[in-house]
Amino acid sequence: MKKYLRYILPVCLAGSLCASCTDFFETDSAGVLKTEGQRYQDETTARAGLFGLLQGLQRIGDNYVIMGELRGDLMDVTENSSQELRDISRFEVDAENSYLKEREYYSLINNCNYYIHRLDTTISRREDDNSYPVKILRPYMAQAKTLRAWCYLQLCLDYGRVKYADEPFLDVSRPVEMQALDLDGLLPVLIRDLEGVLPWMVSDDTPVSSGWMQGNADPGFAGSVQYEGYTANQLMLPVRFVLGELYMWNQDFQKAAQVYYDLIYWNQLYVSSSYVNSYNETTLLPAGENWTNQFSGFSYYDILTAIPFTDEYTDNSSALSKMFTTSYVLAPSQALIDMFDDQSYSINTKPVTGDLRGAYGTYYDKEETVDGSETERPYVDKYNYMQKNENAYVVLCRTALVYLRYAEAVNRLGKPKLAFYGVLKYGLSKNTFEIYNDLLKDELTGEPWIDFGLTSSGDIGMFDANSGLHGRGCGSQNLELDPTFVIEACASSADTLLQVEDKLLTEYALETSLEGNRFHDLMRVARYRNDPSWLADKVAAKFPEGEREAIRAKLLNRQNWYLPTTVEFGEK
């Protein structure tokens, strides 16, 4: 990934903006950005600058996974873990913990601000196949603002508040206006910003000859644009995905459902039945182990966005695989293993225990001698498959995650059957809607974001290949006949919503565990329910029985969900 690593913005990193550990924004004359007033006025420099921004993600990729999982219920420490990792797991992190990456996030945000303010979105040219001028740099602006919004969101979710600025720190003599914002204050700001650039992805502003994909495709780079074996669009965060995340946290579920649907539709995403782990129905031995192919294949339609690393440069390598295997300082929690074991695999409608995505893709057990006795220890296997050209990567967005987010939104909109039967059990397609019409018809009420084959417009037939996510580990086609995998009768629609939401959170674990999302997923649902005990119970369950109550009590206080910040917010 040499070229990706060498596309560097012609500015200093914002992480060098301050020498003080107490405030990133106390600058001195030797630490601010030095520029010559460069502007990005053509695609060559704009593209180089954009890839320079993406380089900043490599400095936070491992941290995204560790902080997002070790504080949740699915990842645990081992006897080899450092005190710093144990502190993260137990919510006892101090400001000196080396795994904190607040400075790196602000560094990347400042570089985004510089790029945004130096990018000329008025530049136009006429395309050979069009008679109208095209503003060629607008999609680059959309990508930079999307990256900035994602960074601000992660910062706020991890640290509780942010210091928000949309201008770069360039010179100590020119102060930059900043706002201290919590999540409720930050979300409207970011939503307004991304809603403003979303129209820039449409065809009238999307040049074809430059390699941008025609139409509403997001993030915009065509698959033909390559960088050292990576397609450029897999290095970009889709605008619609990040906007959907913001809507979900803002509990604007209708807008979230629509934007996730648009991402699915315009990018022709579907839940492939190719990634199924299966049993031989006669021997009950694993016969097909295909689930991990979505990682090793690294297809755009499965992995939408990843942070690639390389072992060639020390500062841009990932330590995750070694932490899970060689040094064995991180492991799957017993709670995660139990979650896989508690599932039923359907064979001719007769359930067999266990989801095959667990022991055949997510982790494996290894018999070892520990302190003189034989013991079986679980090792995370997933990151052994997350490699491209022998280099590791961290997933930020993939098709399965988008569908689960969509299901979460539509369930909150009062369509639990669409979420459960459509996304998890049968797959969203015209065939599903026709075969199970009696089951689903009361929820198929004409909204544009449920059109997975109800009309013949456009390329809607692509959804014929959609399959249910749960079948990837629990029996595929036989799951459709399983009378036990159903929504159980509830006393009220509110109870049904919560039941399906719990099933979706389980499916998040089965399909996307250890990828960096879990603690924020728990935070988000606890926010919906206004119930910190829901998160506290989930996380406490992974600890030994004698420690659970202390962890639970700590997490009943929302302030303990956040990492210690070294940014000063002006309180006395």
Helices and strands as residue ranges (DSSP letters): H 2-6, G 14-17, H 43-55, G 56-59, H 61-70, E 75-77, H 83-89, H 102-118, E 124-126, E 133-135, H 138-159, E 161-164, E 179-182, H 183-197, G 198-201, G 203-205, E 226-227, E 230-231, G 232-235, H 239-249, H 253-266, E 277-279, E 286-289, H 293-296, E 303-308, G 314-316, H 320-324, E 330-332, H 334-341, E 344-347, E 350-353, I 358-362, E 363-370, E 373-380, H 382-385, E 387-388, E 391-398, H 399-412, H 416-417, I 418-426, H 430-435, H 437-440, G 441-443, G 448-450, G 460-465, H 471-474, G 476-481, H 493-512, H 518-529, H 532-540, H 545-555, G 558-561
